[in-house]
């Protein structure tokens, strides 16, 4: 990053200015300067919005609040006539002494709070930004023309932030132009990133307070050895960085890449991997007197003799702390490169209707199945299995045959003619249908509740007992739970004036007759002369690359996932929507994120290990959508080269299953 062509100002102006905090209640503005104790404003290149925390002593008599702050109201921070922040209050806490901390985010935060599915044909990223903001009432300022027309984007269950980042990433790939979202004056702007005309100094002995430089060569590799193809008769490739080897010594990365069977391609892969692994990790952190316009995304010049942090850097995250007397300091994390958030577009599979050609051609069908479950029922119920399976197959839920037998046991125990107690679901009186007719109607009704409940088995079961009205009510409240069942039953009993409504324990009552999986798996089967079968589940591939190590015994112990490798900067995405359960640095996994998912009533936990140092974007408790970038492929922890170690656990961690059973690699 050359500096000779820039006009550089010192940035040493550290005169204290009066800090003003304004709170807006409708058209009324309240200045809270006399009770203000300080402000912290922060931002990060990987985050959608800037955050502001205001600490105040919100009382004048020790008994009552001086100002009654409310969620959703505007707050504005000013200094010397310059606006430092404008945003919306999203939370606060206050103790019995009146000390209160208010948390606000700028307007861009709403981009992370709205999710939907979208399709765009022949639109620029800038057009997409304008459309989304207009549709969801987000005020905009300058929206720069991004130039490239994206042929098609189909995005499902994405936040507005994810949609925009995907569109900007596709734009950058085509025209190499980088754009970023900013919030100024309470409105959203889309601006093209260009080199700054003014740079600021942070310099030892002048405005620098502290600096830390850290580096290590633990993950450096100076040569790469690859084998490919058949392990019994492999092909070989080798690449070495002589200069790095002379400096750091011989440190070799080895992988077997079974998918690569061509020697030239394997050699090219080895060569392309070296630039990503032949340099030590570096981190730059500085603390200095505050400069108002130095925020994430800007560039700065640093000179510090002891750490030898010197030259031009990009600010990747910033925190400005301003005390009530105007004393202003800032903490910055710096990088030699400008890495804006990116997210690759992963086109969804197009839905295929059932088809059949007159010549025998291909037939594509989609069914939903439970695998491995077994009904614990007596022969009085088990004898009806062929009939139940026949109608389950007819209504596309043959994989639920054992579960259907379990709730036949709950409904009649096989002792009464209306075996499924399904007469009322057909609009008939009680116990009108008999034997096979009862089974046919019961299976048909359950198949319908499954579809409406998005193939969540527990919700479908409870709805079989309560009626289909329970489905939208429960989905609006997070799906099936015992608490939701009790609340719905109480509501309906009160509405009808009854003592009780349905069986709130219907799900556990049925499941006492059933063991095994309740994970619903969508299976798309395409039959043709070649008998090809394609499977799809609720998971997507977490990254690009080739599988270099399978789930198996390796080096005397279990390798509980897949290793996926690729050279370069490789984004890692959440394989399904969920909640981050862990995000930390492990001695074995290195930089790692764990995510818990609920898919069709079954809990899963996925693990993403060895991510690039500092690339983790989410912390414990954060919600993430499927396809959201959570980090970058790296080689931290116990790793011999850049790759993603990916695990799927059925249930919580320590119940590993083979990811190949859920994702096509």
Buried (B, 14 or more C-beta within 10 A) or exposed (E): EEEEEBEEEEBBEBEEBEBBBBBBEEEEEBEBEEBBBBBBBBBBBBBBBBBBBBBBBBBEEEEEBBBEBEEEBBBBBBBEEEBBBBBBBBEBEBEEEBBBBBBBBBBBBBBBBBBBEBEBEEBBBBBBBBBBBEEEEBEBBEBBEBBBEBEEBBBEEBBBBBBBBBBBBBBBEEEEBBBBBBBBEBBBBBBEEEEBEEBBBBBBEBBBEEBEBEEEBEBBBBBBBBBBBEEEEBBEBEBBBEEBBEEBEEBBBEBBBBEBEEEEBBBBBBBBBBEBBBBBBBBBBBBBBBBBEBBBBBBBBBBBEEBEBBEBBBBBBBBBBBBBEBBBBBBBBBBEEBBBBBBBBBEEEEEEEEEEEEEEEBEBBBBBBBEEBBBBBEEEBBEBBEBBBBBBBEBBBBBBBBBBBBBBBBBBBBEEEBBBBBBBBBEEEEBBBEBBBBBBBBBBBBBBBBBBBBBBBBBBBBBBBBBBEBBEBBBEEEBBBEEBBEBBBEEBBEEEEEEEBBBBBBBEBBBEBBEEBBBBBBBBBBBEEEEEEEBBBBBBBBBBBBBBBBBEEEEEEEBBBBBBBBBEBBBBBBBBBBBBBBBEBBEEBBBBBBBBBBBBBBBBBBBBBBBBBBBBBBEEEBBBBBBBBBBBBBBBBEBBBBBBBBBBBBEEBEEBBBBBBBBEE
